[in-house]
Amino acid sequence: MMADLEQLCDLFETDRARYMGGQLPRKEAWRWLASEVGMWDLIGLGSWGIEDKNGSFLGQIGLLRPPHYPETEIGWTLLEHAEGKGYAAEAAGAVLLWAWEQGIETLVSYIDRDNSRSIALAERLGAVHDPDAALPPDEAPEETLVYRHRPDSDGSPEAYA
């Protein structure tokens, strides 16, 4: 993961970070990455790096449940050069299958209303917009949509493999 730090820090300094809570200076990006890794020890969930077959870092995907989240979220981000190639869908399918095998019954994705690519991916994965779902306290329905993922949204968890 340390090998990926520079690329993540670079990502957080671009406009693309608007969908991940906004741009962050490198010091704050470091804290963000450290908290993602630390969640594994604290709550048994966290993020995975996404790599291509050559081991090049493409982004990350994770199951997140910091204390201020009302539900566990599946969230993803890709570096710009990796978008549109199916990497996020493949990674998300694997993570959803893993989550269902762990007994997680539902997940949400908190998505910026303007992030059409993430909305399209959530829908491709079988998630449905849940306007009644609670949002984290720093989010507003005018800004953030909640998409709900369930193992039976398409009939079986095997469809995510």
MOBELZI-V179326 format. One record per residue. N is the residue number from 1. RES is the residue in one letter. SS is DSSP state (H for helix, E for strand, - for the rest). PHI is phi as a letter, one per 20 degrees, with the letter a starting at -180 (none if undefined). Layout:
# MOBELZI-V179326
<<N RES SS PHI> <N RES SS PHI>>
This chain:
# MOBELZI-V179326
<<1 M - none> <2 M H f> <3 A H f> <4 D H e> <5 L H g> <6 E H f> <7 Q H f> <8 L H f> <9 C H f> <10 D H g> <11 L H g> <12 F H f> <13 E - e> <14 T - d> <15 D H f> <16 R H f> <17 A H f> <18 R H g> <19 Y H e> <20 M H c> <21 G - n> <22 G - o> <23 Q - f> <24 L - c> <25 P - f> <26 R H g> <27 K H g> <28 E H f> <29 A H f> <30 W H g> <31 R H f> <32 W H f> <33 L H f> <34 A H f> <35 S H f> <36 E H f> <37 V H f> <38 G H f> <39 M H g> <40 W H g> <41 D H f> <42 L H f> <43 I H c> <44 G - m> <45 L - c> <46 G - r> <47 S E d> <48 W E d> <49 G E f> <50 I E d> <51 E E c> <52 D - e> <53 K - f> <54 N - e> <55 G - n> <56 S - f> <57 F E f> <58 L E d> <59 G E q> <60 Q E b> <61 I E b> <62 G E b> <63 L E d> <64 L E c> <65 R - b> <66 P - f> <67 P - g> <68 H - e> <69 Y - e> <70 P - f> <71 E - b> <72 T - f> <73 E E d> <74 I E d> <75 G E c> <76 W E b> <77 T E b> <78 L E c> <79 L - f> <80 E H g> <81 H H f> <82 A H e> <83 E - f> <84 G - m> <85 K - d> <86 G - n> <87 Y H f> <88 A H f> <89 A H f> <90 E H f> <91 A H f> <92 A H f> <93 G H g> <94 A H f> <95 V H f> <96 L H f> <97 L H g> <98 W H g> <99 A H f> <100 W H f> <101 E H f> <102 Q - e> <103 G - n> <104 I - f> <105 E - e> <106 T E b> <107 L E c> <108 V E c> <109 S E c> <110 Y E e> <111 I E c> <112 D E g> <113 R - g> <114 D - e> <115 N - e> <116 S H f> <117 R H f> <118 S H f> <119 I H f> <120 A H f> <121 L H f> <122 A H g> <123 E H f> <124 R H f> <125 L - f> <126 G - n> <127 A - f> <128 V E c> <129 H E f> <130 D - c> <131 P - f> <132 D - e> <133 A - f> <134 A - f> <135 L - d> <136 P - g> <137 P - f> <138 D - e> <139 E - d> <140 A - c> <141 P - g> <142 E - f> <143 E - d> <144 T E c> <145 L E d> <146 V E d> <147 Y E d> <148 R E d> <149 H E d> <150 R E c> <151 P - f> <152 D - d> <153 S - f> <154 D - c> <155 G - o> <156 S - a> <157 P H f> <158 E H f> <159 A H f> <160 Y H e> <161 A - f>>
